[in-house]
Amino acid sequence: MLLQDVLSRILTVSELTRQIRSTLEDQFPVVWVEGQISNLRRPSSGHQYFTLKDQSSQIRVVLFRGVAQHLSFSLEEGLDVIIRGSVTAYELRGDYQLILQSVEPKGIGSLQLAFEQVKVKLEKEGLFDLARKRPLPSFPLKIGIITSRHGAALHDILNIVHRRCPMISILIYPVLVQGMDAARQIAHAIHVMNTVSGVEVLIVGRGGGSLEDLWSFNEEVVVRAIAESKIPVISAVGHETDVTLADLAADLRAPTPSAAAELVAPSSEDMLVQIRQLVNRLTRSMHTRLQRDRHAVESTRSDLPDPVLWLYRYGQRVDDLEARLGYMVRNFHKRLRVELTYLASRVMANTPQHRTQAGHRLIPQLWVRMLHGMHGVLKEKQHQSRSTMAILHTLSPFIVLSRGYSIVEDLNRKTLVKSVNDVTVGDHIHAKLVDGTVECLVEAIKVKS
């Protein structure tokens, strides 16, 4: 083989992968494969990726979002399935993979698996708890029915309600009970009925059918609407052997629509029998109560004392109180007279005439006290004057002059001469003696050494 021929047959990786993909798609356009789901991934794109494996091999599987939206159940890790799809190659990695077109659980139907998956989910949320169940009203005046307009279930319910209790008012909300839009219509009807005034109980259901026919009552939107209803709900779906998720969420499950009608519509004859029984029981109770009360009155009457005796006793009590009241009134008047006499004497003692007379009687006493006080003050002042004069006499300069001293004044400056520095030679000075004055001329000044 020539080198040129060899070189002309060399492929790039992309060319080889493209040819492999084309070969796989041509050879395996549709295949059925069974295996176990492993490494399941759900990215935000909505596509799903997993590995389908058996004991010795595995293959990658791609489930695109458009196909996944129409699955009746959710894929789970470890689930054994049968897949229909086409084989192709993913050129970017060079892997071959299976494009999923449809899938069924192995050994169990897809609807049954979806039923179990939704049941487990809602059961964990507590939508089926018995504590949520509410009792039905004993005598509803208005009921709501959500079912098909043309179904036999509606006909049976209406016949039974009208026959058993014709005074009940019925409000019908017709909906689809199977098909693509049925679940949405049923849920919407439940919400609307909850806004209608006076509806006391709802019947939601349909006649019998296959699991596919009853599937709308297994949809999560319907189950949640029943659980959220403020009005008690009776689920009446299919026959007695059919169990839906709506039955589990409802406040009461009726085996058939006819049984639901009997549950909400009490029989008129039964009601009349119960009324008669209640009237009889009420009559007997009233007779019994009246007889018991009559005996009680007789017993109480026998225990009560004679009213006349009670009147006498209270009359005596009134006499005693009257006597005590008279004594208290007289005693009060006596105390009042004493207090008035005392107050009158005090008032008389404080009249202007009485106070003037008392003042006149005090004048001589006050005059004597004033004279004694004045004499005492004069004597004290005389004594103080003599003491002061004696002190002034001892301090008089004339007394000093009598002991041989003199007072010298400068005739020019008219000031006392206290020091040799106050005069000069030739100054005339004036010496005041005890018996007169002497005028002198300063001839000499001697300073004390």
C-alpha positions in Angstrom: 0.0 0.0 0.0 1.4 3.4 -1.0 2.1 5.9 1.7 -0.1 8.4 -0.1 -3.0 6.0 0.1 -2.3 5.5 3.9 -2.2 9.3 4.5 -5.4 9.8 2.6 -7.2 7.4 5.0 -6.0 9.1 8.4 -8.9 10.5 10.4 -9.1 13.2 13.0 -10.5 12.4 16.4 -13.7 14.4 15.6 -14.1 12.6 12.3 -13.7 9.2 13.9 -16.1 10.0 16.7 -18.6 11.4 14.2 -18.5 8.2 12.2 -18.8 6.0 15.3 -21.9 8.0 16.3 -23.4 7.7 12.9 -22.8 4.0 12.9 -24.3 3.5 16.4 -27.4 5.5 15.5 -27.9 3.6 12.3 -27.3 0.2 13.9 -29.3 0.8 17.2 -32.1 3.3 16.4 -34.3 1.8 19.1 -33.3 -0.7 21.8 -34.8 -2.0 25.0 -32.4 -2.3 27.9 -32.9 -3.4 31.5 -30.7 -2.6 34.4 -30.3 -0.7 37.7 -30.1 3.1 38.0 -26.8 4.4 39.5 -25.1 7.8 39.9 -28.3 9.7 39.3 -27.8 13.5 38.8 -30.3 16.3 38.3 -28.6 19.6 37.4 -30.5 22.9 37.2 -31.0 22.5 33.4 -33.8 20.0 34.1 -32.0 17.1 32.3 -31.2 13.9 34.2 -28.1 11.8 33.9 -27.4 8.3 35.3 -25.6 5.1 34.7 -27.5 1.9 33.8 -25.7 -1.1 35.0 -25.9 -4.9 35.6 -23.5 -7.3 37.3 -20.7 -6.8 34.7 -21.3 -3.7 32.5 -22.7 -0.3 32.5 -23.7 2.4 30.0 -24.4 6.1 30.4 -28.0 7.3 30.0 -29.3 10.8 29.2 -33.0 11.8 30.1 -33.8 15.2 28.5 -36.1 17.6 30.3 -38.9 17.3 27.7 -39.2 13.6 28.2 -38.7 13.8 32.0 -41.7 16.1 32.4 -44.1 13.4 31.1 -42.9 10.6 33.4 -45.6 9.5 35.9 -43.0 8.6 38.5 -39.6 9.9 39.7 -36.4 8.1 39.0 -34.6 6.9 42.1 -31.1 5.6 42.9 -31.0 1.7 42.8 -34.3 1.4 40.9 -34.5 -1.5 38.4 -36.0 -0.3 35.2 -36.6 -1.2 31.5 -35.6 1.6 29.2 -36.4 2.3 25.5 -34.0 4.5 23.7 -31.4 5.1 21.0 -27.7 4.5 21.2 -25.4 7.4 20.2 -22.0 8.8 21.0 -21.1 12.0 22.9 -18.4 13.4 20.7 -16.9 15.8 23.3 -15.7 12.9 25.5 -15.8 10.1 23.0 -18.3 8.1 25.2 -21.2 6.2 23.8 -24.5 6.6 25.6 -28.2 5.9 25.5 -30.8 8.6 24.8 -33.8 7.7 27.0 -37.2 7.8 25.2 -39.4 5.9 27.8 -38.9 4.0 31.0 -40.9 1.6 33.1 -40.0 0.2 36.5 -39.2 -3.5 36.4 -41.7 -5.7 38.2 -44.1 -2.8 39.0 -46.2 -0.4 37.0 -45.2 3.2 36.7 -48.4 4.5 38.1 -48.2 2.2 41.1 -44.6 3.4 41.7 -45.7 7.0 41.4 -48.5 6.3 43.9 -46.1 4.9 46.4 -43.6 7.8 45.9 -46.2 10.5 46.4 -47.8 8.7 49.3 -44.4 8.4 51.2 -43.7 12.1 50.5 -47.1 13.4 51.7 -47.2 11.0 54.6 -43.9 12.5 55.9 -45.5 15.9 55.7 -48.4 14.7 58.0 -51.2 15.2 55.4 -52.6 11.7 56.3 -52.4 12.1 60.1 -55.6 11.0 62.0 -55.3 14.0 64.3 -56.1 16.2 61.3 -59.4 14.5 60.6 -62.5 16.6 61.5 -66.0 15.2 62.4 -68.8 15.7 59.9 -71.8 17.9 60.8 -74.7 15.8 62.1 -77.4 17.7 60.2 -75.8 19.8 57.3 -78.2 22.2 55.6 -75.9 22.8 52.6 -73.5 20.4 51.0 -71.1 20.8 48.0 -70.5 18.1 45.4 -67.4 18.1 43.1 -67.6 15.4 40.4 -68.4 15.0 36.7 -71.6 16.6 35.4 -72.6 13.5 33.4 -71.3 10.7 35.6 -73.4 8.1 37.4 -71.9 9.2 40.7 -73.7 12.5 40.6 -77.0 10.9 39.8 -76.7 8.4 42.7 -75.7 11.1 45.2 -78.7 13.4 44.2 -81.2 10.6 44.4 -80.1 9.4 47.8 -79.9 12.9 49.3 -83.4 13.9 48.0 -84.9 10.6 49.2 -83.3 10.7 52.7 -83.4 14.4 53.5 -85.0 16.6 50.8 -84.5 19.8 52.9 -80.8 19.7 52.3 -79.5 22.3 49.8 -77.0 21.0 47.2 -74.3 23.0 45.4 -72.7 21.2 42.4 -69.3 22.1 40.9 -68.9 20.0 37.7 -65.3 19.0 36.8 -63.4 16.6 34.7 -62.5 13.5 36.7 -59.9 12.0 34.4 -57.5 13.3 31.8 -54.7 15.9 31.6 -56.6 18.8 33.1 -58.8 16.9 35.6 -56.5 17.3 38.7 -56.2 21.0 38.2 -60.0 21.4 37.9 -60.7 19.3 41.0 -58.2 21.3 43.1 -59.6 24.6 41.8 -63.2 23.5 42.6 -62.2 22.7 46.2 -60.7 26.1 46.7 -63.7 27.8 45.2 -66.1 25.8 47.4 -64.2 27.0 50.5 -65.2 30.6 49.6 -68.9 29.8 49.3 -70.9 30.8 52.4 -72.9 28.1 54.2 -71.3 25.0 52.7 -70.8 22.6 55.6 -69.4 19.5 53.9 -67.9 18.6 50.5 -68.2 15.3 48.6 -65.3 14.8 46.1 -65.3 11.7 43.9 -66.3 9.8 40.9 -67.4 6.3 39.9 -65.2 3.2 39.5 -62.5 2.6 36.9 -58.9 1.5 36.4 -55.9 3.0 38.2 -55.3 5.2 35.2 -59.0 6.4 35.3 -58.7 7.2 39.0 -55.3 8.8 38.8 -56.4 12.4 39.0 -57.3 11.7 42.7 -53.7 10.6 43.3 -52.3 13.9 42.0 -50.4 15.9 44.6 -52.3 19.1 43.8 -55.7 17.4 44.6 -54.4 15.8 47.8 -53.0 19.1 49.1 -56.2 21.0 48.2 -58.2 18.4 50.2 -55.8 18.7 53.2 -56.0 22.6 53.1 -59.8 22.7 52.9 -61.5 24.5 55.8 -64.7 22.5 55.1 -64.7 18.8 56.0 -64.2 16.6 52.9 -65.6 13.2 52.1 -63.7 11.3 49.5 -65.9 9.0 47.4 -63.7 7.6 44.6 -64.4 4.4 42.7 -65.5 1.2 44.5 -64.8 -0.1 48.0 -61.6 -1.8 46.8 -60.2 1.3 45.2 -57.9 3.4 47.5 -56.6 6.8 46.4 -54.4 9.4 48.1 -57.5 11.6 48.2 -59.1 9.0 50.5 -56.1 9.2 52.8 -56.2 13.0 53.0 -59.9 13.4 53.3 -61.7 13.7 56.7 -63.7 10.6 55.8 -63.5 8.0 53.1 -66.7 6.7 51.7 -66.5 3.3 49.8 -68.7 4.6 47.0 -70.4 7.9 46.1 -73.8 6.4 47.2 -72.3 5.7 50.6 -71.1 9.3 50.8 -74.6 10.5 50.2 -75.9 8.4 53.0 -73.2 9.7 55.4 -74.1 13.4 54.8 -77.9 13.0 54.5 -79.5 11.6 57.6 -82.8 9.7 56.9 -85.9 11.8 57.6 -87.6 8.7 59.1 -84.5 8.0 61.3 -84.6 11.7 62.4 -88.3 11.5 63.3 -87.6 8.3 65.4 -84.7 10.1 67.1 -86.8 13.1 67.8 -89.6 11.0 69.3 -87.0 9.2 71.4 -85.5 12.6 72.6 -89.0 13.9 73.3 -89.8 10.9 75.5 -86.4 11.1 77.2 -87.0 14.8 77.8 -90.5 14.2 79.2 -89.3 11.5 81.6 -86.4 13.7 82.7 -88.8 16.6 83.3 -91.1 14.4 85.4 -88.3 13.0 87.3 -86.8 16.5 88.0 -90.1 17.9 89.0 -90.8 15.1 91.4 -87.3 15.4 92.9 -87.7 19.2 93.3 -91.2 18.6 94.9 -89.7 16.3 97.5 -86.9 18.8 98.1 -89.4 21.6 98.6 -91.4 19.5 101.1 -88.2 18.6 103.0 -87.1 22.2 103.1 -90.5 23.3 104.3 -90.5 20.8 107.2 -87.0 22.1 108.2 -88.2 25.8 108.3 -89.4 27.2 111.7 -92.8 28.6 112.4 -93.0 32.1 110.8 -95.2 33.5 113.7 -92.5 32.5 116.2 -89.9 34.3 114.0 -92.1 37.3 114.0 -92.3 37.3 117.8 -88.6 36.9 118.2 -87.9 39.8 115.8 -90.6 41.9 117.6 -88.7 41.4 120.9 -85.5 42.3 119.2 -87.1 45.5 117.9 -88.2 46.4 121.5 -84.7 45.9 122.8 -83.2 48.0 120.1 -85.8 50.7 120.8 -84.9 50.8 124.5 -81.2 51.0 123.7 -81.9 53.8 121.2 -83.8 55.8 123.8 -81.0 55.4 126.4 -78.4 56.4 123.8 -80.4 59.5 122.8 -80.8 60.7 126.4 -77.1 60.1 127.2 -76.2 62.0 124.1 -78.4 65.0 125.1 -76.8 65.0 128.5 -73.3 65.1 127.1 -74.3 67.7 124.7 -75.7 70.0 127.5 -72.4 69.6 129.5 -70.3 70.5 126.4 -72.6 73.5 125.7 -72.2 74.8 129.3 -68.4 74.5 129.1 -68.3 76.2 125.7 -70.6 79.0 127.0 -68.3 79.7 130.0 -65.3 79.9 127.7 -67.2 82.3 125.4 -68.1 84.5 128.3 -64.6 84.5 129.5 -63.4 85.9 126.2 -66.0 88.7 125.8 -64.6 92.3 125.4 -66.2 93.5 128.6 -64.8 90.6 130.6 -61.3 91.1 129.1 -61.5 94.9 129.8 -62.4 94.3 133.5 -59.5 91.9 133.8 -57.2 94.5 132.2 -58.3 97.2 134.7 -57.5 94.8 137.5 -53.9 94.3 136.2 -53.1 98.0 135.8 -52.1 98.7 139.5 -49.9 95.6 139.5 -48.3 96.6 136.2 -47.8 100.2 137.6 -46.0 99.0 140.7 -43.9 96.6 138.7 -43.0 99.4 136.2 -41.9 101.8 139.2 -39.8 99.1 140.7 -38.2 98.4 137.4 -37.5 102.1 136.7 -35.9 102.6 140.2 -33.7 99.6 139.6 -32.6 100.8 136.2 -31.8 104.3 137.6 -29.7 102.9 140.4 -27.8 100.7 138.0 -27.1 103.7 135.7 -26.0 105.9 138.6 -23.6 103.2 139.7 -22.2 102.9 136.2 -21.9 106.7 136.0 -19.9 106.9 139.2 -17.6 104.1 138.1 -17.0 105.9 134.7 -16.3 109.2 136.4 -13.8 107.7 138.7 -12.0 106.1 135.8 -12.1 109.4 133.8 -10.7 111.3 136.8 -7.8 108.9 137.2 -7.1 109.4 133.5 -7.4 113.2 133.5 -4.2 115.1 132.5 -4.8 117.6 135.3 -4.2 114.9 137.8 -0.9 114.2 136.1 0.0 118.0 136.2 -0.7 118.0 140.0 2.2 115.5 140.4 4.7 118.1 138.9 4.3 117.4 135.2 3.5 120.0 132.5 2.1 120.2 129.0 4.3 122.0 126.4 2.8 123.5 123.2 4.5 125.3 120.3 3.0 128.7 120.0 3.8 129.0 116.3 2.5 125.6 115.2 -0.1 125.3 117.9 0.9 121.6 118.5 2.1 119.6 121.5 5.9 119.3 121.9 6.7 115.7 122.4 10.3 115.6 121.3 13.3 117.9 121.1 13.0 117.6 117.4 9.7 119.4 117.5 11.3 122.8 118.4 14.4 124.9 117.5 16.5 127.5 119.4 14.6 130.8 119.6 11.1 129.2 119.5 8.5 130.4 121.9 6.8 127.6 123.8 3.9 127.5 126.2 4.1 125.3 129.3 0.8 124.5 131.0 1.1 123.7 134.8 -1.5 122.7 137.3 -2.2 126.2 138.5 -1.4 128.3 135.3 0.8 128.7 132.2 4.4 129.8 131.6 5.7 131.2 128.3 9.3 130.2 127.6 12.0 130.9 125.1 14.2 128.1 123.8 17.8 129.0 124.2 19.4 125.7 123.9 18.5 122.1 122.9 20.2 119.1 124.5 19.7 115.7 122.9 19.7 112.7 125.3 22.7 110.6 124.6 
